[in-house]
Amino acid sequence: MIFTTAISKDRSPLKKNLWLLSFIGIFLLIWGDSLIRTSDISNWMLENTLVFIFLFVLIVFYKKYQFSDLSFLLICIYLCMHVYGSKYTYAENPFGYWLKDTFNLTRNPYDRIVHFCFGFLLAYPMREVFLKWLNFPKWVAWALPIEITLSISGLYELIEWAVADIFFKEQGEAYLGSQGDIWDAQKDMFLAFLGAILATTIVSIVKKKFRLHEKD
């Protein structure tokens, strides 16, 4: 049912879109809680700079370019995961510590999970942009989210380096969350890349299996 909604071209105004209003409400609650109860306000501000920019873009272009309910859901889940990470810093995230203790891991894996979900959760919304808004061919709309995920991941690692080593050295360790892994940046990029490949592959298989057609 939700997949049918996702490929539907018709959209309701914001005030009538109960799904979107629900997503907004859930995100604002989690975002507000992360701010009020953060353990490091300076790190919270750094981590959420891109969130402010991302939300600003979504608001500005909402009337002209509207995502499907499925894309808004995926975006909401990713943003909630990110701001939850910023609440404690990624390296000190309690859910990550629970995973570490439960599965006898060598490090807190929460940052790895979020990097993977960047590709896995946002590949579909990116595909929708290229397919529905820009009218790109389907094969291009399949390939570009993967390529862009890898490019953005690389750019983000450069931003992390600049923030941590040049502009805000006192917040560097908390912001990076590398936990002593010298290959942390490369692993984060690979996980995001892998997530995007899996997401686009799953979408293609589902559409083919259930013979779902997208309108160019």
Contacts in CASP RR format, 6 or more apart in sequence:
PFRMAT RR
TARGET T0000
AUTHOR 0000-0000-0000
METHOD contacts of the structure
MODEL  1
MIFTTAISKDRSPLKKNLWLLSFIGIFLLIWGDSLIRTSDISNWMLENTL
VFIFLFVLIVFYKKYQFSDLSFLLICIYLCMHVYGSKYTYAENPFGYWLK
DTFNLTRNPYDRIVHFCFGFLLAYPMREVFLKWLNFPKWVAWALPIEITL
SISGLYELIEWAVADIFFKEQGEAYLGSQGDIWDAQKDMFLAFLGAILAT
TIVSIVKKKFRLHEKD
2 69 0 8 1.000
2 70 0 8 1.000
2 73 0 8 1.000
3 70 0 8 1.000
3 206 0 8 1.000
3 210 0 8 1.000
3 212 0 8 1.000
4 212 0 8 1.000
5 19 0 8 1.000
5 68 0 8 1.000
5 69 0 8 1.000
5 70 0 8 1.000
6 68 0 8 1.000
6 69 0 8 1.000
6 70 0 8 1.000
6 71 0 8 1.000
6 124 0 8 1.000
7 68 0 8 1.000
7 212 0 8 1.000
7 213 0 8 1.000
7 214 0 8 1.000
7 215 0 8 1.000
8 68 0 8 1.000
9 132 0 8 1.000
9 215 0 8 1.000
11 17 0 8 1.000
11 66 0 8 1.000
11 68 0 8 1.000
14 20 0 8 1.000
14 21 0 8 1.000
14 62 0 8 1.000
15 21 0 8 1.000
17 69 0 8 1.000
19 69 0 8 1.000
19 72 0 8 1.000
19 73 0 8 1.000
20 69 0 8 1.000
20 72 0 8 1.000
23 72 0 8 1.000
23 73 0 8 1.000
23 75 0 8 1.000
23 76 0 8 1.000
24 76 0 8 1.000
26 76 0 8 1.000
26 80 0 8 1.000
27 76 0 8 1.000
27 79 0 8 1.000
27 80 0 8 1.000
27 83 0 8 1.000
30 80 0 8 1.000
30 83 0 8 1.000
30 84 0 8 1.000
31 51 0 8 1.000
31 79 0 8 1.000
31 80 0 8 1.000
31 83 0 8 1.000
33 87 0 8 1.000
34 44 0 8 1.000
34 83 0 8 1.000
34 84 0 8 1.000
34 85 0 8 1.000
34 86 0 8 1.000
34 87 0 8 1.000
35 44 0 8 1.000
37 87 0 8 1.000
38 44 0 8 1.000
38 86 0 8 1.000
38 87 0 8 1.000
38 88 0 8 1.000
39 87 0 8 1.000
39 88 0 8 1.000
39 89 0 8 1.000
39 92 0 8 1.000
40 88 0 8 1.000
40 89 0 8 1.000
40 171 0 8 1.000
40 174 0 8 1.000
42 168 0 8 1.000
42 170 0 8 1.000
42 171 0 8 1.000
43 86 0 8 1.000
43 89 0 8 1.000
43 171 0 8 1.000
43 174 0 8 1.000
43 175 0 8 1.000
44 86 0 8 1.000
44 87 0 8 1.000
46 163 0 8 1.000
46 168 0 8 1.000
46 171 0 8 1.000
46 175 0 8 1.000
47 82 0 8 1.000
47 83 0 8 1.000
47 85 0 8 1.000
47 86 0 8 1.000
47 175 0 8 1.000
48 83 0 8 1.000
48 86 0 8 1.000
51 79 0 8 1.000
51 82 0 8 1.000
51 83 0 8 1.000
54 79 0 8 1.000
58 75 0 8 1.000
65 129 0 8 1.000
65 133 0 8 1.000
67 75 0 8 1.000
67 125 0 8 1.000
67 128 0 8 1.000
68 128 0 8 1.000
70 124 0 8 1.000
71 124 0 8 1.000
71 125 0 8 1.000
71 128 0 8 1.000
74 121 0 8 1.000
74 122 0 8 1.000
74 124 0 8 1.000
74 125 0 8 1.000
75 121 0 8 1.000
75 122 0 8 1.000
75 125 0 8 1.000
77 117 0 8 1.000
77 121 0 8 1.000
78 114 0 8 1.000
78 117 0 8 1.000
78 118 0 8 1.000
78 121 0 8 1.000
78 122 0 8 1.000
81 113 0 8 1.000
81 114 0 8 1.000
81 117 0 8 1.000
82 114 0 8 1.000
84 93 0 8 1.000
84 95 0 8 1.000
85 93 0 8 1.000
85 110 0 8 1.000
85 114 0 8 1.000
87 93 0 8 1.000
88 94 0 8 1.000
89 174 0 8 1.000
89 175 0 8 1.000
89 177 0 8 1.000
90 108 0 8 1.000
90 110 0 8 1.000
90 111 0 8 1.000
90 114 0 8 1.000
90 177 0 8 1.000
91 108 0 8 1.000
91 111 0 8 1.000
91 174 0 8 1.000
91 177 0 8 1.000
91 178 0 8 1.000
91 179 0 8 1.000
92 108 0 8 1.000
93 108 0 8 1.000
93 110 0 8 1.000
93 111 0 8 1.000
95 110 0 8 1.000
96 108 0 8 1.000
96 109 0 8 1.000
96 110 0 8 1.000
96 113 0 8 1.000
97 108 0 8 1.000
99 105 0 8 1.000
99 108 0 8 1.000
99 109 0 8 1.000
99 110 0 8 1.000
100 106 0 8 1.000
100 107 0 8 1.000
100 108 0 8 1.000
100 109 0 8 1.000
107 179 0 8 1.000
107 181 0 8 1.000
108 179 0 8 1.000
111 177 0 8 1.000
111 188 0 8 1.000
112 187 0 8 1.000
112 188 0 8 1.000
112 191 0 8 1.000
115 153 0 8 1.000
115 188 0 8 1.000
115 189 0 8 1.000
115 191 0 8 1.000
115 192 0 8 1.000
116 191 0 8 1.000
116 192 0 8 1.000
116 194 0 8 1.000
116 195 0 8 1.000
117 195 0 8 1.000
118 149 0 8 1.000
118 152 0 8 1.000
118 153 0 8 1.000
118 192 0 8 1.000
118 195 0 8 1.000
119 145 0 8 1.000
119 149 0 8 1.000
119 192 0 8 1.000
119 193 0 8 1.000
119 195 0 8 1.000
119 196 0 8 1.000
119 199 0 8 1.000
120 195 0 8 1.000
120 196 0 8 1.000
120 198 0 8 1.000
120 199 0 8 1.000
121 199 0 8 1.000
122 145 0 8 1.000
122 149 0 8 1.000
122 196 0 8 1.000
123 145 0 8 1.000
123 146 0 8 1.000
123 149 0 8 1.000
123 195 0 8 1.000
123 196 0 8 1.000
123 199 0 8 1.000
123 200 0 8 1.000
123 203 0 8 1.000
124 145 0 8 1.000
124 199 0 8 1.000
124 200 0 8 1.000
124 203 0 8 1.000
126 144 0 8 1.000
126 145 0 8 1.000
126 148 0 8 1.000
126 149 0 8 1.000
127 141 0 8 1.000
127 142 0 8 1.000
127 144 0 8 1.000
127 145 0 8 1.000
127 200 0 8 1.000
127 203 0 8 1.000
130 136 0 8 1.000
130 140 0 8 1.000
130 141 0 8 1.000
130 144 0 8 1.000
130 145 0 8 1.000
131 138 0 8 1.000
131 141 0 8 1.000
131 214 0 8 1.000
131 216 0 8 1.000
132 214 0 8 1.000
132 215 0 8 1.000
132 216 0 8 1.000
135 216 0 8 1.000
136 144 0 8 1.000
137 216 0 8 1.000
138 214 0 8 1.000
138 216 0 8 1.000
142 200 0 8 1.000
142 204 0 8 1.000
145 196 0 8 1.000
145 199 0 8 1.000
145 200 0 8 1.000
146 193 0 8 1.000
146 196 0 8 1.000
146 197 0 8 1.000
146 200 0 8 1.000
149 192 0 8 1.000
149 193 0 8 1.000
149 195 0 8 1.000
149 196 0 8 1.000
150 189 0 8 1.000
150 192 0 8 1.000
150 193 0 8 1.000
150 196 0 8 1.000
152 192 0 8 1.000
153 188 0 8 1.000
153 189 0 8 1.000
153 192 0 8 1.000
153 193 0 8 1.000
154 185 0 8 1.000
154 189 0 8 1.000
157 185 0 8 1.000
157 188 0 8 1.000
157 189 0 8 1.000
160 175 0 8 1.000
160 176 0 8 1.000
160 185 0 8 1.000
161 185 0 8 1.000
163 171 0 8 1.000
163 172 0 8 1.000
163 175 0 8 1.000
164 171 0 8 1.000
164 172 0 8 1.000
164 173 0 8 1.000
164 175 0 8 1.000
164 176 0 8 1.000
165 172 0 8 1.000
168 175 0 8 1.000
176 184 0 8 1.000
177 184 0 8 1.000
178 184 0 8 1.000
178 185 0 8 1.000
181 187 0 8 1.000
206 212 0 8 1.000
207 213 0 8 1.000
207 214 0 8 1.000
END
